[in-house]
Amino acid sequence: MASEVEVTVCTTELYQLVAISDQDLAELVGHGIAEPHDQQAVEWQFDEAAVAQITRAVRLRRELQVDWAGIALALELLDELEELRRENGALRRRLERLEE
């Protein structure tokens, strides 16, 4: 039986992995872009999904030159677009089956 392994990254590792400052990370978390496991902890821990989201946010900020609030909105809209594309694909497949 396979067990799931949860990988977490602490802030010190994150600063090196993503090249983000502690102030930017605090703002990013403040805008709800990513959430640490325990915001009250001395050193935050982030799971793989949060690290991916932080990486995505930092890249968008560098490319778009927008503040963190704008990045939070852009990420929300990109996620919504991805979901709509998935739904559209599923509906197209259903329609194709009905047309056969």
N, CA, C and O atoms as CSV, one atom per row, in Angstrom:
chain,resi,resn,atom,element,x,y,z
A,1,MET,N,N,0.845,-1.182,0.000
A,1,MET,CA,C,0.000,0.000,0.000
A,1,MET,C,C,0.892,1.247,0.000
A,1,MET,O,O,1.789,1.370,0.834
A,2,ALA,N,N,0.649,2.148,-0.916
A,2,ALA,CA,C,1.458,3.353,-1.035
A,2,ALA,C,C,0.975,4.409,-0.052
A,2,ALA,O,O,-0.227,4.598,0.137
A,3,SER,N,N,1.913,5.082,0.560
A,3,SER,CA,C,1.550,6.164,1.467
A,3,SER,C,C,1.978,7.484,0.838
A,3,SER,O,O,2.952,7.558,0.090
A,4,GLU,N,N,1.223,8.513,1.165
A,4,GLU,CA,C,1.525,9.829,0.627
A,4,GLU,C,C,2.580,10.507,1.475
A,4,GLU,O,O,2.542,10.444,2.704
A,5,VAL,N,N,3.518,11.154,0.812
A,5,VAL,CA,C,4.566,11.894,1.495
A,5,VAL,C,C,4.334,13.373,1.211
A,5,VAL,O,O,4.248,13.787,0.055
A,6,GLU,N,N,4.237,14.150,2.256
A,6,GLU,CA,C,4.034,15.584,2.087
A,6,GLU,C,C,5.371,16.288,2.225
A,6,GLU,O,O,6.046,16.176,3.249
A,7,VAL,N,N,5.740,17.008,1.193
A,7,VAL,CA,C,6.992,17.756,1.188
A,7,VAL,C,C,6.682,19.189,1.592
A,7,VAL,O,O,5.765,19.812,1.055
A,8,THR,N,N,7.447,19.703,2.534
A,8,THR,CA,C,7.282,21.103,2.922
A,8,THR,C,C,8.614,21.820,2.767
A,8,THR,O,O,9.682,21.212,2.833
A,9,VAL,N,N,8.525,23.113,2.560
A,9,VAL,CA,C,9.695,23.955,2.386
A,9,VAL,C,C,9.600,25.079,3.409
A,9,VAL,O,O,8.565,25.737,3.513
A,10,CYS,N,N,10.667,25.303,4.159
A,10,CYS,CA,C,10.668,26.394,5.141
A,10,CYS,C,C,11.030,27.706,4.440
A,10,CYS,O,O,11.480,27.702,3.294
A,11,THR,N,N,10.832,28.809,5.128
A,11,THR,CA,C,11.073,30.119,4.515
A,11,THR,C,C,12.518,30.286,4.072
A,11,THR,O,O,12.777,30.861,3.015
A,12,THR,N,N,13.454,29.797,4.858
A,12,THR,CA,C,14.872,29.926,4.495
A,12,THR,C,C,15.147,29.256,3.156
A,12,THR,O,O,15.843,29.814,2.308
A,13,GLU,N,N,14.599,28.058,2.969
A,13,GLU,CA,C,14.763,27.348,1.694
A,13,GLU,C,C,14.023,28.071,0.574
A,13,GLU,O,O,14.499,28.141,-0.560
A,14,LEU,N,N,12.861,28.604,0.907
A,14,LEU,CA,C,12.043,29.295,-0.087
A,14,LEU,C,C,12.749,30.539,-0.614
A,14,LEU,O,O,12.710,30.818,-1.812
A,15,TYR,N,N,13.396,31.289,0.280
A,15,TYR,CA,C,14.117,32.492,-0.139
A,15,TYR,C,C,15.159,32.147,-1.195
A,15,TYR,O,O,15.370,32.910,-2.137
A,16,GLN,N,N,15.807,31.005,-1.037
A,16,GLN,CA,C,16.832,30.578,-1.991
A,16,GLN,C,C,16.213,29.989,-3.253
A,16,GLN,O,O,16.673,30.264,-4.361
A,17,LEU,N,N,15.175,29.182,-3.085
A,17,LEU,CA,C,14.531,28.529,-4.224
A,17,LEU,C,C,13.889,29.516,-5.192
A,17,LEU,O,O,14.025,29.390,-6.409
A,18,VAL,N,N,13.199,30.483,-4.643
A,18,VAL,CA,C,12.373,31.375,-5.454
A,18,VAL,C,C,12.976,32.770,-5.590
A,18,VAL,O,O,12.497,33.569,-6.394
A,19,ALA,N,N,13.995,33.069,-4.838
A,19,ALA,CA,C,14.609,34.398,-4.848
A,19,ALA,C,C,13.575,35.468,-4.491
A,19,ALA,O,O,13.311,36.391,-5.261
A,20,ILE,N,N,13.004,35.313,-3.305
A,20,ILE,CA,C,12.006,36.258,-2.806
A,20,ILE,C,C,12.481,36.779,-1.456
A,20,ILE,O,O,13.094,36.042,-0.684
A,21,SER,N,N,12.203,38.030,-1.174
A,21,SER,CA,C,12.599,38.613,0.109
A,21,SER,C,C,11.560,38.275,1.175
A,21,SER,O,O,10.435,37.887,0.859
A,22,ASP,N,N,11.945,38.426,2.433
A,22,ASP,CA,C,10.993,38.147,3.510
A,22,ASP,C,C,9.833,39.125,3.491
A,22,ASP,O,O,8.704,38.750,3.809
A,23,GLN,N,N,10.092,40.375,3.122
A,23,GLN,CA,C,9.016,41.378,3.034
A,23,GLN,C,C,8.034,41.014,1.917
A,23,GLN,O,O,6.820,41.076,2.114
A,24,ASP,N,N,8.553,40.639,0.753
A,24,ASP,CA,C,7.671,40.246,-0.349
A,24,ASP,C,C,6.870,39.004,0.006
A,24,ASP,O,O,5.690,38.910,-0.332
A,25,LEU,N,N,7.501,38.045,0.686
A,25,LEU,CA,C,6.785,36.843,1.088
A,25,LEU,C,C,5.654,37.180,2.054
A,25,LEU,O,O,4.556,36.634,1.946
A,26,ALA,N,N,5.922,38.074,2.992
A,26,ALA,CA,C,4.888,38.492,3.941
A,26,ALA,C,C,3.721,39.169,3.213
A,26,ALA,O,O,2.560,38.925,3.541
A,27,GLU,N,N,4.028,40.016,2.227
A,27,GLU,CA,C,2.969,40.669,1.449
A,27,GLU,C,C,2.179,39.655,0.638
A,27,GLU,O,O,0.952,39.718,0.571
A,28,LEU,N,N,2.894,38.719,0.021
A,28,LEU,CA,C,2.268,37.676,-0.784
A,28,LEU,C,C,1.292,36.863,0.068
A,28,LEU,O,O,0.167,36.595,-0.356
A,29,VAL,N,N,1.721,36.477,1.257
A,29,VAL,CA,C,0.851,35.732,2.177
A,29,VAL,C,C,-0.309,36.614,2.626
A,29,VAL,O,O,-1.441,36.146,2.739
A,30,GLY,N,N,-0.031,37.878,2.879
A,30,GLY,CA,C,-1.070,38.821,3.286
A,30,GLY,C,C,-2.173,38.985,2.256
A,30,GLY,O,O,-3.326,39.236,2.609
A,31,HIS,N,N,-1.825,38.844,0.988
A,31,HIS,CA,C,-2.815,38.955,-0.095
A,31,HIS,C,C,-3.472,37.619,-0.411
A,31,HIS,O,O,-4.294,37.531,-1.324
A,32,GLY,N,N,-3.118,36.585,0.333
A,32,GLY,CA,C,-3.766,35.285,0.160
A,32,GLY,C,C,-3.293,34.512,-1.067
A,32,GLY,O,O,-3.957,33.568,-1.495
A,33,ILE,N,N,-2.166,34.897,-1.629
A,33,ILE,CA,C,-1.645,34.201,-2.808
A,33,ILE,C,C,-1.197,32.796,-2.444
A,33,ILE,O,O,-1.385,31.862,-3.223
A,34,ALA,N,N,-0.607,32.642,-1.270
A,34,ALA,CA,C,-0.209,31.327,-0.749
A,34,ALA,C,C,-0.327,31.379,0.765
A,34,ALA,O,O,-0.220,32.442,1.377
A,35,GLU,N,N,-0.549,30.221,1.354
A,35,GLU,CA,C,-0.692,30.166,2.811
A,35,GLU,C,C,0.283,29.169,3.412
A,35,GLU,O,O,0.396,28.038,2.940
A,36,PRO,N,N,0.984,29.590,4.453
A,36,PRO,CA,C,1.835,28.637,5.162
A,36,PRO,C,C,0.967,27.703,5.999
A,36,PRO,O,O,-0.199,27.993,6.268
A,37,HIS,N,N,1.549,26.588,6.402
A,37,HIS,CA,C,0.795,25.635,7.224
A,37,HIS,C,C,0.308,26.281,8.518
A,37,HIS,O,O,-0.834,26.067,8.927
A,38,ASP,N,N,1.156,27.062,9.158
A,38,ASP,CA,C,0.812,27.704,10.436
A,38,ASP,C,C,1.359,29.122,10.425
A,38,ASP,O,O,2.563,29.330,10.575
A,39,GLN,N,N,0.474,30.098,10.249
A,39,GLN,CA,C,0.940,31.493,10.176
A,39,GLN,C,C,1.511,31.986,11.497
A,39,GLN,O,O,2.224,32.989,11.521
A,40,GLN,N,N,1.213,31.302,12.590
A,40,GLN,CA,C,1.703,31.727,13.894
A,40,GLN,C,C,3.095,31.164,14.202
A,40,GLN,O,O,3.726,31.565,15.179
A,41,ALA,N,N,3.567,30.239,13.371
A,41,ALA,CA,C,4.872,29.605,13.605
A,41,ALA,C,C,5.999,30.618,13.431
A,41,ALA,O,O,5.859,31.602,12.704
A,42,VAL,N,N,7.105,30.368,14.100
A,42,VAL,CA,C,8.273,31.240,13.995
A,42,VAL,C,C,8.805,31.229,12.564
A,42,VAL,O,O,9.109,32.279,11.998
A,43,GLU,N,N,8.914,30.033,11.986
A,43,GLU,CA,C,9.326,29.915,10.585
A,43,GLU,C,C,8.222,29.203,9.824
A,43,GLU,O,O,7.838,28.083,10.162
A,44,TRP,N,N,7.717,29.867,8.791
A,44,TRP,CA,C,6.636,29.294,7.999
A,44,TRP,C,C,7.096,28.078,7.211
A,44,TRP,O,O,8.256,27.974,6.812
A,45,GLN,N,N,6.156,27.159,6.999
A,45,GLN,CA,C,6.368,25.976,6.162
A,45,GLN,C,C,5.327,26.011,5.045
A,45,GLN,O,O,4.152,26.289,5.289
A,46,PHE,N,N,5.769,25.726,3.818
A,46,PHE,CA,C,4.870,25.724,2.663
A,46,PHE,C,C,4.911,24.372,1.988
A,46,PHE,O,O,5.970,23.753,1.889
A,47,ASP,N,N,3.741,23.903,1.514
A,47,ASP,CA,C,3.707,22.635,0.778
A,47,ASP,C,C,4.058,22.890,-0.691
A,47,ASP,O,O,4.262,24.029,-1.110
A,48,GLU,N,N,4.120,21.806,-1.452
A,48,GLU,CA,C,4.529,21.905,-2.861
A,48,GLU,C,C,3.616,22.817,-3.674
A,48,GLU,O,O,4.089,23.591,-4.506
A,49,ALA,N,N,2.319,22.729,-3.437
A,49,ALA,CA,C,1.370,23.560,-4.183
A,49,ALA,C,C,1.599,25.044,-3.883
A,49,ALA,O,O,1.540,25.881,-4.784
A,50,ALA,N,N,1.858,25.359,-2.627
A,50,ALA,CA,C,2.108,26.756,-2.248
A,50,ALA,C,C,3.410,27.258,-2.865
A,50,ALA,O,O,3.483,28.400,-3.318
A,51,VAL,N,N,4.433,26.411,-2.883
A,51,VAL,CA,C,5.713,26.801,-3.489
A,51,VAL,C,C,5.513,27.071,-4.988
A,51,VAL,O,O,6.060,28.035,-5.524
A,52,ALA,N,N,4.739,26.227,-5.652
A,52,ALA,CA,C,4.459,26.435,-7.077
A,52,ALA,C,C,3.712,27.747,-7.291
A,52,ALA,O,O,4.003,28.485,-8.233
A,53,GLN,N,N,2.753,28.038,-6.420
A,53,GLN,CA,C,1.976,29.278,-6.526
A,53,GLN,C,C,2.869,30.493,-6.268
A,53,GLN,O,O,2.748,31.507,-6.955
A,54,ILE,N,N,3.750,30.397,-5.298
A,54,ILE,CA,C,4.671,31.499,-4.995
A,54,ILE,C,C,5.607,31.736,-6.176
A,54,ILE,O,O,5.857,32.880,-6.557
A,55,THR,N,N,6.117,30.664,-6.746
A,55,THR,CA,C,7.007,30.768,-7.904
A,55,THR,C,C,6.290,31.445,-9.063
A,55,THR,O,O,6.849,32.315,-9.731
A,56,ARG,N,N,5.061,31.041,-9.290
A,56,ARG,CA,C,4.243,31.619,-10.355
A,56,ARG,C,C,4.010,33.109,-10.097
A,56,ARG,O,O,4.104,33.922,-11.017
A,57,ALA,N,N,3.709,33.463,-8.858
A,57,ALA,CA,C,3.448,34.856,-8.502
A,57,ALA,C,C,4.689,35.724,-8.683
A,57,ALA,O,O,4.607,36.835,-9.204
A,58,VAL,N,N,5.827,35.215,-8.253
A,58,VAL,CA,C,7.076,35.977,-8.385
A,58,VAL,C,C,7.405,36.201,-9.861
A,58,VAL,O,O,7.828,37.290,-10.250
A,59,ARG,N,N,7.208,35.166,-10.680
A,59,ARG,CA,C,7.471,35.295,-12.115
A,59,ARG,C,C,6.538,36.340,-12.737
A,59,ARG,O,O,6.983,37.180,-13.519
A,60,LEU,N,N,5.243,36.292,-12.391
A,60,LEU,CA,C,4.291,37.270,-12.920
A,60,LEU,C,C,4.641,38.685,-12.479
A,60,LEU,O,O,4.542,39.632,-13.260
A,61,ARG,N,N,5.044,38.818,-11.245
A,61,ARG,CA,C,5.388,40.159,-10.744
A,61,ARG,C,C,6.587,40.721,-11.494
A,61,ARG,O,O,6.622,41.900,-11.844
A,62,ARG,N,N,7.566,39.859,-11.733
A,62,ARG,CA,C,8.757,40.292,-12.462
A,62,ARG,C,C,8.388,40.670,-13.908
A,62,ARG,O,O,8.875,41.670,-14.434
A,63,GLU,N,N,7.529,39.867,-14.540
A,63,GLU,CA,C,7.166,40.107,-15.935
A,63,GLU,C,C,6.198,41.275,-16.112
A,63,GLU,O,O,6.329,42.052,-17.058
A,64,LEU,N,N,5.237,41.401,-15.213
A,64,LEU,CA,C,4.187,42.409,-15.375
A,64,LEU,C,C,4.461,43.719,-14.639
A,64,LEU,O,O,3.845,44.743,-14.934
A,65,GLN,N,N,5.397,43.682,-13.673
A,65,GLN,CA,C,5.706,44.881,-12.880
A,65,GLN,C,C,4.452,45.437,-12.205
A,65,GLN,O,O,4.170,46.633,-12.277
A,66,VAL,N,N,3.692,44.531,-11.539
A,66,VAL,CA,C,2.455,44.901,-10.863
A,66,VAL,C,C,2.618,44.619,-9.371
A,66,VAL,O,O,3.424,43.776,-8.977
A,67,ASP,N,N,1.848,45.330,-8.541
A,67,ASP,CA,C,1.924,45.081,-7.100
A,67,ASP,C,C,1.278,43.736,-6.752
A,67,ASP,O,O,0.642,43.108,-7.598
A,68,TRP,N,N,1.448,43.297,-5.487
A,68,TRP,CA,C,0.968,41.971,-5.076
A,68,TRP,C,C,-0.546,41.833,-5.172
A,68,TRP,O,O,-1.051,40.746,-5.450
A,69,ALA,N,N,-1.277,42.930,-4.945
A,69,ALA,CA,C,-2.739,42.866,-5.093
A,69,ALA,C,C,-3.104,42.556,-6.538
A,69,ALA,O,O,-4.011,41.764,-6.794
A,70,GLY,N,N,-2.405,43.174,-7.479
A,70,GLY,CA,C,-2.637,42.904,-8.895
A,70,GLY,C,C,-2.259,41.482,-9.264
A,70,GLY,O,O,-2.926,40.845,-10.079
A,71,ILE,N,N,-1.190,40.985,-8.663
A,71,ILE,CA,C,-0.754,39.605,-8.919
A,71,ILE,C,C,-1.800,38.635,-8.384
A,71,ILE,O,O,-2.114,37.642,-9.041
A,72,ALA,N,N,-2.344,38.909,-7.198
A,72,ALA,CA,C,-3.380,38.045,-6.622
A,72,ALA,C,C,-4.584,37.973,-7.563
A,72,ALA,O,O,-5.131,36.894,-7.794
A,73,LEU,N,N,-4.992,39.113,-8.102
A,73,LEU,CA,C,-6.115,39.147,-9.040
A,73,LEU,C,C,-5.771,38.395,-10.325
A,73,LEU,O,O,-6.586,37.622,-10.829
A,74,ALA,N,N,-4.572,38.619,-10.854
A,74,ALA,CA,C,-4.152,37.934,-12.088
A,74,ALA,C,C,-4.148,36.423,-11.894
A,74,ALA,O,O,-4.603,35.686,-12.770
A,75,LEU,N,N,-3.640,35.954,-10.757
A,75,LEU,CA,C,-3.612,34.518,-10.487
A,75,LEU,C,C,-5.017,33.944,-10.372
A,75,LEU,O,O,-5.291,32.849,-10.865
A,76,GLU,N,N,-5.898,34.682,-9.725
A,76,GLU,CA,C,-7.284,34.240,-9.598
A,76,GLU,C,C,-7.934,34.111,-10.973
A,76,GLU,O,O,-8.632,33.136,-11.252
A,77,LEU,N,N,-7.700,35.098,-11.821
A,77,LEU,CA,C,-8.274,35.067,-13.164
A,77,LEU,C,C,-7.661,33.949,-14.017
A,77,LEU,O,O,-8.366,33.302,-14.791
A,78,LEU,N,N,-6.366,33.724,-13.878
A,78,LEU,CA,C,-5.719,32.633,-14.612
A,78,LEU,C,C,-6.248,31.272,-14.165
A,78,LEU,O,O,-6.466,30.385,-14.989
A,79,ASP,N,N,-6.453,31.112,-12.856
A,79,ASP,CA,C,-7.021,29.858,-12.345
A,79,ASP,C,C,-8.434,29.649,-12.871
A,79,ASP,O,O,-8.809,28.537,-13.243
A,80,GLU,N,N,-9.214,30.724,-12.900
A,80,GLU,CA,C,-10.580,30.634,-13.407
A,80,GLU,C,C,-10.578,30.285,-14.898
A,80,GLU,O,O,-11.391,29.478,-15.350
A,81,LEU,N,N,-9.674,30.887,-15.650
A,81,LEU,CA,C,-9.551,30.582,-17.075
A,81,LEU,C,C,-9.196,29.114,-17.288
A,81,LEU,O,O,-9.761,28.457,-18.162
A,82,GLU,N,N,-8.268,28.606,-16.497
A,82,GLU,CA,C,-7.884,27.195,-16.599
A,82,GLU,C,C,-9.069,26.275,-16.308
A,82,GLU,O,O,-9.263,25.276,-17.000
A,83,GLU,N,N,-9.853,26.605,-15.294
A,83,GLU,CA,C,-11.028,25.812,-14.946
A,83,GLU,C,C,-12.065,25.854,-16.073
A,83,GLU,O,O,-12.652,24.826,-16.411
A,84,LEU,N,N,-12.287,27.016,-16.645
A,84,LEU,CA,C,-13.232,27.142,-17.752
A,84,LEU,C,C,-12.773,26.351,-18.973
A,84,LEU,O,O,-13.592,25.752,-19.671
A,85,ARG,N,N,-11.490,26.346,-19.227
A,85,ARG,CA,C,-10.966,25.550,-20.348
A,85,ARG,C,C,-11.165,24.058,-20.107
A,85,ARG,O,O,-11.492,23.311,-21.029
A,86,ARG,N,N,-10.964,23.629,-18.858
A,86,ARG,CA,C,-11.195,22.215,-18.521
A,86,ARG,C,C,-12.662,21.854,-18.733
A,86,ARG,O,O,-12.977,20.828,-19.335
A,87,GLU,N,N,-13.551,22.703,-18.234
A,87,GLU,CA,C,-14.983,22.462,-18.401
A,87,GLU,C,C,-15.369,22.453,-19.877
A,87,GLU,O,O,-16.152,21.609,-20.314
A,88,ASN,N,N,-14.826,23.379,-20.633
A,88,ASN,CA,C,-15.108,23.450,-22.060
A,88,ASN,C,C,-14.654,22.170,-22.755
A,88,ASN,O,O,-15.378,21.636,-23.595
A,89,GLY,N,N,-13.485,21.680,-22.422
A,89,GLY,CA,C,-12.989,20.445,-23.011
A,89,GLY,C,C,-13.884,19.267,-22.686
A,89,GLY,O,O,-14.173,18.443,-23.554
A,90,ALA,N,N,-14.328,19.182,-21.430
A,90,ALA,CA,C,-15.216,18.088,-21.017
A,90,ALA,C,C,-16.549,18.174,-21.764
A,90,ALA,O,O,-17.080,17.155,-22.208
A,91,LEU,N,N,-17.083,19.374,-21.901
A,91,LEU,CA,C,-18.345,19.542,-22.625
A,91,LEU,C,C,-18.192,19.211,-24.103
A,91,LEU,O,O,-19.095,18.628,-24.703
A,92,ARG,N,N,-17.077,19.569,-24.688
A,92,ARG,CA,C,-16.830,19.234,-26.099
A,92,ARG,C,C,-16.759,17.722,-26.299
A,92,ARG,O,O,-17.283,17.191,-27.278
A,93,ARG,N,N,-16.108,17.036,-25.364
A,93,ARG,CA,C,-16.028,15.569,-25.459
A,93,ARG,C,C,-17.413,14.947,-25.332
A,93,ARG,O,O,-17.733,14.007,-26.059
A,94,ARG,N,N,-18.240,15.456,-24.421
A,94,ARG,CA,C,-19.613,14.952,-24.279
A,94,ARG,C,C,-20.402,15.195,-25.554
A,94,ARG,O,O,-21.134,14.319,-26.015
A,95,LEU,N,N,-20.254,16.376,-26.118
A,95,LEU,CA,C,-20.972,16.719,-27.342
A,95,LEU,C,C,-20.540,15.796,-28.491
A,95,LEU,O,O,-21.373,15.336,-29.271
A,96,GLU,N,N,-19.248,15.536,-28.584
A,96,GLU,CA,C,-18.750,14.638,-29.637
A,96,GLU,C,C,-19.353,13.243,-29.485
A,96,GLU,O,O,-19.719,12.614,-30.478
A,97,ARG,N,N,-19.456,12.758,-28.251
A,97,ARG,CA,C,-20.052,11.434,-28.018
A,97,ARG,C,C,-21.530,11.432,-28.407
A,97,ARG,O,O,-22.021,10.439,-28.944
A,98,LEU,N,N,-22.238,12.512,-28.149
A,98,LEU,CA,C,-23.651,12.598,-28.484
A,98,LEU,C,C,-23.876,12.672,-29.993
A,98,LEU,O,O,-24.889,12.193,-30.503
A,99,GLU,N,N,-22.937,13.269,-30.688
A,99,GLU,CA,C,-23.064,13.431,-32.129
A,99,GLU,C,C,-22.747,12.152,-32.895
A,99,GLU,O,O,-23.068,12.044,-34.079
A,100,GLU,N,N,-22.125,11.193,-32.238
A,100,GLU,CA,C,-21.732,9.947,-32.924
A,100,GLU,C,C,-22.905,9.080,-33.253
A,100,GLU,O,O,-22.736,8.005,-33.827
